[in-house]
Every structure is written in structure tokens, then in C-alpha cells.
Amino acid sequence: MQHSSFTRRNFLKSAACGTAATVLAAPQLMGETKSFRTGKRITDRKLNIASVGCGGQGGNDIGNFAGENIVALCDVDFARAAGSFKRFPEAKRFRDYREMLTEMADQIDAVQISTPDHTHFPVAMMAMEMGKHIYLQKPIAHTVTEARLLAEAARKYKVVTQMGNQGHSNEGTRLVKEWIEAGVIGEVKEVHLWTNRPVWPQNVPVPEKGMNPPPTLDWNRWLGVAPFRAYNSAYMPFNWRGWWEWGCGAIGDMGCHTMDASFWALNLGAPSRVSAEVDGGSALSCPAGSIITYEFPARKGMPPVTMKWFDGSKKPPRPPTLEADRPMSGSGQLYFGSKGVIMDTNDYCDSPRLIPESAMKDFTRPPKTLERIKEGHYQNWVRAIKGEIEAASSNFDHAGPLTEMALLGNVAIRSGVPFKWDPKALRCDRPEAQAFIDKTYRMF
């Protein structure tokens, strides 16, 4: 990927001037930088943490770091952020993350980012380039290219990163990996994953008329790098997930949770081929339901495997080994092995069991070989920044490829064609699909 001479700093400078007609691709937005800061481990004091997106989920996220120093809070809607403002009254308040990071560059060690998907990349990239450690909500990016660039940047700037897929730090995810590596269910050749999402409107028409945004909301800053569109209450504060310009649909909300255990346990890496069946949807609105099929080649002693993702109106088939009186859960995971089946009944893989239940009762559990994360997902990131552990559990070396894999499903949905994938070149063999690997950015 060739980087334009139009650097990220120039992007930010031009953005402040309001040149809204200019658009860039992700590599151009990142640009070539001659100087940057690397992340420092903080071993002798509390962390100075800033929050970007501190209402809703962000309010919960920043609350998990209340034991550190919360020095800055940034949100485009001060009404939504009121709870965080009240909880951390000493923190300085901002509406624009660029202003916050620039003004408080020497006062911030780390940044928690819980904004809509379309702004994950620009916020995280700017912060990492300044040497700030990053806790970033899932998925870490809006496009496949963004995910690749963020993972590369994390290594370049030597910052501690963590994606907000808390299940990666739990017991169940480790049990699945240990059981599969111990051969409990034999060779796994097929995995089914499903979720009750979307729980917001999808497959809906674009509103015909705009509305005046709430007086507390800076709509232009909320849109950020996305194309300008008139405000409508159909879009936010929650329903943005169902619109491609800002969200990533059901996969964006739950894919990095529900896919995580299988991605890790089976060493999946990048798929070789991806295809999708959809129920409705449009260029702007995500479908009412989808089935995405990922095909993976053989990997280091593991056979080729097919992963099927089901969401919305599309439901997985009932496994033949599940007892007739045992209901299917609204979300879950199934691992079909040559010797047995593992089932988990939620998105976070916190209670895996062999099915049928008689197999679980006769099960001799293999030794636990993986380290457990007793402090939880949030404090795991804090400990890594403080040098108590080498890396956070779902750092971008893990979260980047996981996000790439998940978002390739959306490429299949949006393009409407099956495609082969070359991960090294970031290339699809179908131009219709390649069009969705990257995107353009509006100045704001």
C-alpha cells in the first residue's frame, strides 16, 4: 500500500479549516510521519487516562478504570456523557478528540475509545502516533484495511493495546482452546456461530427528511470522517449499528465476541474464501439476516475448516446430538469434531459443554495449560501498561486479524459475490468485493 504525502497531521490541520469536500483512503489518512512517540510503561504511579466516547457503553468502559486518574472526557453529546462528567468532575471536557489529544498531549498516558465503529480508526491512529496506550471497543475498525493498519501501528509505536472483547479473558474461552488442543472432540472441520443481533432496525429505508439534531449534540463531529448526511433520530444514539456508513451490523456488534474462541482455539488466521446469503439489505442499511460462510485452509496439523455465521432472521440448524427437550439458545457456538461436539450458549463463550449432556458427565477434563486472567479484561490492560505483564490478552496482534476476519463477512454481504482472499496483498479476486476493503474519508 502506497502512502500519500498528505499526512495524518495535514489531515487534522485541514479538518480544522472545514474542507469538507476532500476525501482520502485509509493509507492516505495515515500518511508517512517523520516523528512519533513510543508508548511508555508507567511503573511508579496511577495512569492518566482519557476517554473518547464516554456515554452509553463508554461510560461503563471508563468506569472500569476509576481506580486510575481520569484526566479528560471527550464526547460529541454532553447530555449522553453527563453520567461520566458527574462521576469524574475533575476531568477536563472536550467535544473533539483532536483538540483533547493536542491540548493534553503531555498529560495523557492512555486512551479508552468507545465511539461508533466509523471513528475507531482515526481516533486510535492519532492517539497511538502520540504514544498513547489504547483500549478500543470492538471491532477495532470499520474496514479490513483499517484493522491491518492499526495492528501495524501498535507494533510501530510500541503501545499497549486491548480490544473490548471481554470474553477473550474469561475461563470458557481458555477451556475451549485447551479441550480442542487436547483432542477431546477430535479434528474440528466445521463451526457454527449465531447471535440474536440485530436488536436494532436493519433492512430499512433511508429517512426521506432530515431533522434538527438535539441541541447538546455536535452532529458534524459525530459524523466525523463519514459522508455528510442530515441528522435523523433513526440513526442514533443506538441504531447507527444498522447503517453501513457508521456501523458494521450484527458482526460489528458481536462478531469479535462470538468468533473469538474459535479464531483462537483453531488458529484460524485469514480465510481463503468467503461468501454470504442475506435477507434484504441495501447499499446503506444492513440486512435483516445473514449466513456467512468462511473457508479456512489446513493450519499446522489442523484440517481445513468451515465456519458458518448466522444472524437476525437466519438461524443455525439444530445439532443432531442436542437432546430433543433442550432448547437452542438465542446466541451460541458449536464445534463439530470427529469425536464429539462442544456447545456454548452465549456470545462470550463462558460456559462450554460437550453435548449431549451424557458426554459431559463422562468427560475427563484435560489439564489446564493456559494462564488465567484473574484481574479481568480491563485491569489486564492496565497491568500491561504498568509493566506487570508483557502484553494485554486481546492486544492488536490478536484483535487485528480477528477483526479482519470478521469484517470480511461484511465484504461478502455488501458486495453480493463470493470471493477468494489474499491476506498478504489485502486483495479479493472479485473487484465488486475489493471495493469494500477500504473506504474514503471526509474532512470535518
C-alpha positions as CSV (number, residue, x, y, z in Angstrom):
1,M,0.0,0.0,0.0
2,Q,1.5,3.3,-1.0
3,H,1.1,6.2,1.4
4,S,0.3,9.6,0.2
5,S,2.4,12.6,1.1
6,F,-0.8,14.0,2.5
7,T,0.0,13.1,6.1
8,R,-2.3,12.5,9.0
9,R,-1.2,15.7,10.6
10,N,-2.1,17.6,7.4
11,F,-5.5,15.8,7.5
12,L,-6.1,17.1,11.0
13,K,-4.9,20.6,10.1
14,S,-7.2,20.7,7.0
15,A,-10.0,19.3,9.0
16,A,-9.9,22.2,11.4
17,C,-10.4,24.5,8.4
18,G,-13.5,22.7,7.4
19,T,-12.5,21.5,3.9
20,A,-15.4,19.0,3.9
21,A,-15.2,18.1,0.2
22,T,-11.8,16.3,0.4
23,V,-11.8,12.5,0.7
24,L,-9.0,10.1,1.4
25,A,-8.4,6.4,1.7
26,A,-7.1,4.9,5.0
27,P,-3.4,4.6,3.9
28,Q,-3.5,8.3,2.8
29,L,-5.1,9.3,6.0
30,M,-2.4,7.6,8.0
31,G,0.4,9.1,5.8
32,E,4.1,8.9,6.4
33,T,5.3,10.5,9.6
34,K,8.9,11.6,10.3
35,S,8.5,11.7,14.0
36,F,6.3,10.0,16.6
37,R,6.4,9.0,20.2
38,T,6.5,5.4,21.5
39,G,4.4,4.2,24.4
40,K,6.0,4.3,27.9
41,R,5.3,1.8,30.6
42,I,4.1,3.5,33.8
43,T,5.6,1.7,36.8
44,D,5.5,4.2,39.6
45,R,2.1,5.9,39.7
46,K,-1.5,5.8,38.6
47,L,-2.3,6.1,34.9
48,N,-3.6,9.3,33.4
49,I,-6.5,8.0,31.2
50,A,-8.6,9.9,28.7
51,S,-12.0,8.8,27.3
52,V,-13.3,9.3,23.8
53,G,-17.0,8.4,23.8
54,C,-17.9,8.4,27.4
55,G,-21.7,8.0,27.2
56,G,-23.5,4.7,26.9
57,Q,-21.0,1.8,26.6
58,G,-18.2,4.3,27.0
59,G,-19.5,5.3,30.4
60,N,-19.3,1.7,31.5
61,D,-15.8,1.3,30.0
62,I,-14.2,4.4,31.6
63,G,-15.9,3.4,34.9
64,N,-13.8,0.3,34.9
65,F,-10.7,2.5,35.2
66,A,-11.9,4.6,38.1
67,G,-9.0,3.5,40.2
68,E,-6.6,5.4,37.9
69,N,-6.6,9.1,37.2
70,I,-9.3,10.0,34.7
71,V,-8.0,13.3,33.3
72,A,-10.1,14.0,30.2
73,L,-13.5,13.1,28.8
74,C,-14.5,13.7,25.2
75,D,-18.0,13.2,23.8
76,V,-19.9,14.9,20.9
77,D,-23.1,14.9,23.1
78,F,-22.6,16.3,26.5
79,A,-26.1,15.1,27.6
80,R,-25.2,11.5,26.9
81,A,-21.9,12.0,28.7
82,A,-23.5,13.6,31.8
83,G,-23.1,10.4,33.9
84,S,-19.3,10.3,33.3
85,F,-19.0,14.0,33.8
86,K,-20.7,13.6,37.2
87,R,-18.5,10.6,38.2
88,F,-15.3,12.3,37.2
89,P,-15.8,16.0,37.9
90,E,-12.1,16.9,37.8
91,A,-11.6,15.6,34.3
92,K,-11.4,18.2,31.5
93,R,-14.2,18.1,29.0
94,F,-14.0,18.1,25.2
95,R,-16.2,17.6,22.1
96,D,-13.3,17.0,19.7
97,Y,-10.8,14.2,20.3
98,R,-8.2,16.1,18.2
99,E,-8.4,19.1,20.4
100,M,-8.1,16.9,23.5
101,L,-5.1,15.0,22.4
102,T,-3.3,18.1,21.1
103,E,-4.0,20.2,24.2
104,M,-3.3,17.5,26.7
105,A,-0.5,15.6,24.9
106,D,1.8,15.6,27.9
107,Q,-0.9,14.8,30.4
108,I,-2.4,11.6,28.9
109,D,-0.8,8.1,29.2
110,A,-3.7,6.1,27.7
111,V,-7.0,6.5,25.9
112,Q,-10.2,4.5,26.1
113,I,-12.2,4.7,22.9
114,S,-15.9,3.7,22.8
115,T,-17.2,5.6,19.7
116,P,-19.2,4.3,16.8
117,D,-17.3,2.0,14.5
118,H,-16.6,4.5,11.8
119,T,-14.5,6.7,14.1
120,H,-12.4,4.0,15.7
121,F,-9.6,4.2,13.2
122,P,-8.9,8.0,13.1
123,V,-9.1,8.4,16.9
124,A,-6.9,5.3,17.7
125,M,-4.4,6.1,15.0
126,M,-3.9,9.7,16.2
127,A,-3.6,8.6,19.8
128,M,-1.1,5.7,19.0
129,E,1.0,8.0,16.9
130,M,1.3,10.2,20.0
131,G,2.5,7.2,22.1
132,K,-0.8,6.7,23.9
133,H,-1.8,3.2,25.0
134,I,-5.2,2.2,23.6
135,Y,-8.3,0.4,24.9
136,L,-10.6,0.2,21.9
137,Q,-14.1,-1.2,21.6
138,K,-14.8,-4.0,19.2
139,P,-14.5,-4.2,16.3
140,I,-11.3,-2.2,16.3
141,A,-12.0,-0.9,12.8
142,H,-14.7,-0.1,10.3
143,T,-12.8,-1.7,7.3
144,V,-10.4,-4.5,6.8
145,T,-7.6,-2.1,5.7
146,E,-8.1,-0.1,8.9
147,A,-7.7,-3.2,11.1
148,R,-4.4,-4.0,9.3
149,L,-3.1,-0.5,9.7
150,L,-4.0,-0.3,13.4
151,A,-2.2,-3.6,14.2
152,E,0.9,-2.4,12.3
153,A,0.8,1.0,14.1
154,A,0.5,-0.6,17.5
155,R,3.8,-2.5,16.9
156,K,5.5,0.5,15.4
157,Y,4.6,2.9,18.2
158,K,5.2,0.2,20.9
159,V,1.9,0.9,22.7
160,V,-0.2,-1.4,24.9
161,T,-3.5,-2.2,23.2
162,Q,-6.6,-4.1,24.1
163,M,-9.8,-4.6,22.2
164,G,-13.1,-4.6,24.2
165,N,-14.0,-8.3,23.6
166,Q,-14.1,-9.2,27.3
167,G,-14.7,-12.9,26.6
168,H,-11.1,-13.4,25.5
169,S,-10.1,-13.0,29.1
170,N,-12.6,-15.4,30.5
171,E,-12.4,-19.0,31.6
172,G,-14.6,-20.6,28.9
173,T,-12.5,-19.3,26.0
174,R,-9.5,-20.9,27.6
175,L,-11.3,-24.2,28.2
176,V,-12.4,-24.5,24.5
177,K,-8.8,-24.0,23.4
178,E,-7.5,-26.5,25.9
179,W,-10.1,-29.1,25.0
180,I,-9.5,-28.8,21.3
181,E,-5.7,-28.8,21.6
182,A,-6.0,-32.0,23.8
183,G,-8.1,-33.7,21.1
184,V,-11.2,-34.0,23.3
185,I,-13.5,-33.8,20.2
186,G,-11.0,-34.9,17.6
187,E,-10.4,-32.9,14.4
188,V,-12.7,-29.9,14.1
189,K,-13.9,-29.3,10.5
190,E,-17.0,-27.2,11.0
191,V,-18.0,-24.4,13.4
192,H,-21.4,-22.7,13.7
193,L,-21.8,-19.4,15.4
194,W,-25.0,-17.4,15.9
195,T,-26.3,-14.3,17.6
196,N,-29.6,-12.7,18.5
197,R,-28.4,-9.5,16.8
198,P,-29.6,-7.3,15.3
199,V,-31.7,-5.9,18.1
200,W,-32.0,-2.5,16.3
201,P,-33.6,-1.8,12.9
202,Q,-32.0,-3.1,9.8
203,N,-33.2,-3.6,6.2
204,V,-35.0,-0.3,6.4
205,P,-35.3,2.7,4.0
206,V,-33.2,5.8,4.4
207,P,-35.4,8.6,6.1
208,E,-36.7,11.0,3.5
209,K,-36.2,14.1,5.6
210,G,-33.6,15.4,8.0
211,M,-34.3,16.7,11.5
212,N,-32.7,19.3,13.7
213,P,-30.2,17.4,16.0
214,P,-30.6,17.8,19.7
215,P,-29.0,21.0,21.0
216,T,-26.5,19.0,23.0
217,L,-25.2,17.1,20.0
218,D,-22.5,18.2,17.6
219,W,-23.8,16.3,14.6
220,N,-20.9,17.1,12.3
221,R,-18.3,15.8,14.8
222,W,-20.4,12.7,15.4
223,L,-20.3,12.1,11.6
224,G,-16.6,12.6,11.7
225,V,-14.9,11.1,8.6
226,A,-18.2,9.6,7.3
227,P,-20.1,11.3,4.4
228,F,-22.3,14.1,5.4
229,R,-25.9,13.0,5.9
230,A,-28.7,15.1,7.5
231,Y,-29.5,14.1,11.1
232,N,-32.4,11.9,11.9
233,S,-33.4,10.2,15.1
234,A,-33.5,6.9,13.2
235,Y,-29.7,6.9,13.2
236,M,-28.7,7.3,16.9
237,P,-27.9,7.0,19.7
238,F,-28.1,3.3,19.2
239,N,-29.4,2.4,15.8
240,W,-26.2,3.6,13.9
241,R,-25.1,-0.1,14.1
242,G,-27.5,-1.0,11.3
243,W,-26.2,1.6,8.8
244,W,-23.1,0.8,6.8
245,E,-21.7,4.3,6.9
246,W,-21.2,4.2,10.7
247,G,-21.6,0.6,11.8
248,C,-20.8,-3.0,10.9
249,G,-24.2,-4.6,11.5
250,A,-24.6,-7.7,13.7
251,I,-21.0,-8.8,13.0
252,G,-19.7,-5.5,14.1
253,D,-21.6,-5.7,17.4
254,M,-20.9,-9.4,18.3
255,G,-18.6,-10.9,15.8
256,C,-15.4,-10.2,17.8
257,H,-17.1,-11.7,20.8
258,T,-18.7,-14.8,19.3
259,M,-16.0,-15.6,16.8
260,D,-13.1,-15.1,19.2
261,A,-12.9,-18.5,20.9
262,S,-12.9,-20.4,17.6
263,F,-10.5,-18.0,15.9
264,W,-8.0,-18.5,18.8
265,A,-8.6,-22.2,19.5
266,L,-8.4,-23.3,15.9
267,N,-5.6,-20.9,14.9
268,L,-7.8,-19.8,12.0
269,G,-6.0,-16.8,10.7
270,A,-7.3,-15.5,7.4
271,P,-10.0,-17.3,5.4
272,S,-9.2,-18.4,1.8
273,R,-12.8,-17.9,0.6
274,V,-15.9,-16.0,1.9
275,S,-19.5,-16.0,0.8
276,A,-22.8,-14.8,2.1
277,E,-26.6,-15.3,1.9
278,V,-28.6,-12.3,3.0
279,D,-32.2,-11.4,3.8
280,G,-32.7,-7.9,2.3
281,G,-30.3,-5.0,3.0
282,S,-29.2,-2.2,0.7
283,A,-26.2,0.0,0.0
284,L,-26.9,1.9,3.2
285,S,-28.9,-0.4,5.5
286,C,-27.6,-3.8,6.8
287,P,-29.7,-6.9,6.0
288,A,-32.4,-8.4,8.2
289,G,-30.4,-11.5,8.5
290,S,-27.3,-13.2,7.0
291,I,-25.4,-16.5,6.8
292,I,-21.7,-16.0,6.1
293,T,-19.5,-19.0,5.2
294,Y,-15.8,-18.7,5.8
295,E,-13.5,-21.4,4.4
296,F,-10.1,-21.8,6.0
297,P,-7.2,-23.9,4.7
298,A,-5.3,-26.5,6.7
299,R,-3.2,-25.0,9.5
300,K,-0.2,-26.6,11.3
301,G,-1.6,-30.1,11.9
302,M,-5.3,-29.0,11.7
303,P,-7.5,-29.9,8.8
304,P,-9.4,-27.3,6.6
305,V,-12.4,-25.9,8.5
306,T,-15.6,-24.2,7.5
307,M,-17.1,-21.6,9.8
308,K,-20.8,-20.5,9.4
309,W,-22.1,-17.3,11.0
310,F,-25.9,-16.8,11.4
311,D,-27.6,-13.6,12.5
312,G,-31.0,-12.0,12.5
313,S,-33.6,-13.9,10.5
314,K,-31.1,-16.6,9.6
315,K,-30.9,-19.4,12.2
316,P,-28.5,-22.3,12.5
317,P,-29.6,-25.9,12.1
318,R,-30.2,-27.8,15.3
319,P,-27.3,-30.2,16.0
320,P,-28.3,-33.8,15.9
321,T,-26.6,-34.6,19.2
322,L,-28.6,-32.0,21.2
323,E,-31.3,-33.5,23.4
324,A,-34.8,-33.1,22.0
325,D,-36.1,-31.3,25.1
326,R,-33.2,-28.9,25.2
327,P,-33.8,-25.6,23.5
328,M,-31.4,-23.8,21.3
329,S,-30.1,-20.6,22.8
330,G,-30.5,-17.1,21.2
331,S,-26.8,-16.9,20.7
332,G,-24.1,-19.5,20.8
333,Q,-21.2,-21.6,19.4
334,L,-20.9,-25.1,18.1
335,Y,-17.7,-27.0,17.4
336,F,-18.2,-30.2,15.4
337,G,-15.3,-32.6,15.8
338,S,-14.7,-36.1,14.6
339,K,-15.1,-37.4,18.1
340,G,-17.7,-35.1,19.6
341,V,-19.3,-31.7,19.8
342,I,-18.7,-28.6,22.0
343,M,-21.6,-26.2,22.6
344,D,-21.6,-22.8,24.3
345,T,-24.9,-21.0,24.8
346,N,-23.9,-17.3,24.6
347,D,-21.8,-14.8,22.6
348,Y,-18.9,-14.7,25.2
349,C,-18.1,-18.4,25.4
350,D,-18.3,-18.5,29.2
351,S,-19.9,-22.0,29.7
352,P,-18.7,-24.6,27.1
353,R,-20.0,-28.1,27.4
354,L,-19.9,-31.3,25.5
355,I,-23.3,-32.4,24.0
356,P,-25.2,-34.4,24.7
357,E,-25.1,-33.9,28.4
358,S,-24.2,-37.6,28.9
359,A,-20.9,-36.9,27.2
360,M,-20.2,-34.1,29.6
361,K,-20.9,-36.4,32.6
362,D,-18.4,-39.0,31.3
363,F,-15.8,-36.3,30.5
364,T,-12.4,-36.5,32.0
365,R,-11.1,-32.9,31.7
366,P,-7.6,-32.4,30.3
367,P,-5.0,-30.4,32.3
368,K,-5.3,-26.6,32.3
369,T,-2.3,-25.4,30.2
370,L,-3.2,-21.7,29.7
371,E,-2.6,-18.9,32.1
372,R,-5.8,-17.5,33.6
373,I,-6.6,-13.8,33.8
374,K,-7.8,-13.3,37.3
375,E,-7.9,-9.5,37.2
376,G,-10.4,-9.3,34.4
377,H,-10.2,-7.8,30.9
378,Y,-10.0,-4.1,31.8
379,Q,-7.4,-4.4,34.5
380,N,-5.4,-6.8,32.3
381,W,-4.8,-3.8,30.0
382,V,-3.8,-1.6,33.0
383,R,-1.4,-4.2,34.3
384,A,0.3,-4.4,30.9
385,I,0.8,-0.7,30.7
386,K,2.3,-0.8,34.2
387,G,4.8,-3.5,33.1
388,E,3.4,-6.2,35.3
389,I,2.7,-8.4,32.3
390,E,4.2,-8.5,28.9
391,A,1.0,-7.8,26.8
392,A,-2.7,-7.5,27.2
393,S,-4.8,-10.5,26.4
394,S,-6.6,-9.2,23.3
395,N,-3.9,-6.9,22.0
396,F,-3.9,-5.8,18.4
397,D,-1.7,-8.7,17.3
398,H,-4.7,-10.8,18.1
399,A,-7.6,-8.3,17.7
400,G,-6.4,-7.0,14.4
401,P,-6.5,-10.3,12.5
402,L,-9.7,-11.3,14.3
403,T,-11.4,-8.0,13.2
404,E,-10.1,-8.5,9.6
405,M,-11.7,-12.0,9.5
406,A,-15.0,-10.8,10.9
407,L,-15.2,-7.8,8.6
408,L,-14.6,-9.9,5.5
409,G,-18.0,-11.3,6.2
410,N,-19.5,-7.8,5.7
411,V,-17.5,-7.5,2.5
412,A,-19.3,-10.6,1.2
413,I,-22.7,-9.2,2.4
414,R,-22.2,-5.8,0.8
415,S,-20.6,-7.0,-2.5
416,G,-23.1,-9.8,-3.1
417,V,-20.4,-12.1,-4.5
418,P,-18.3,-14.9,-3.1
419,F,-14.5,-14.2,-3.3
420,K,-11.1,-15.6,-2.7
421,W,-8.9,-13.7,-0.2
422,D,-5.2,-12.9,-0.4
423,P,-4.3,-11.6,3.1
424,K,-0.8,-10.6,2.3
425,A,-1.8,-8.3,-0.5
426,L,-5.2,-7.4,1.1
427,R,-6.8,-8.4,-2.2
428,C,-10.0,-10.1,-3.3
429,D,-10.2,-11.8,-6.6
430,R,-13.5,-10.0,-7.3
431,P,-13.5,-6.2,-7.9
432,E,-17.0,-6.0,-6.5
433,A,-15.7,-7.2,-3.2
434,Q,-12.4,-5.3,-3.3
435,A,-14.4,-2.1,-3.3
436,F,-15.3,-2.6,0.3
437,I,-11.8,-3.4,1.7
438,D,-11.1,0.3,2.2
439,K,-13.2,3.4,2.2
440,T,-12.8,7.2,1.8
441,Y,-12.8,9.8,4.5
442,R,-14.4,13.2,4.7
443,M,-12.7,16.2,6.2
444,F,-14.7,17.6,9.1
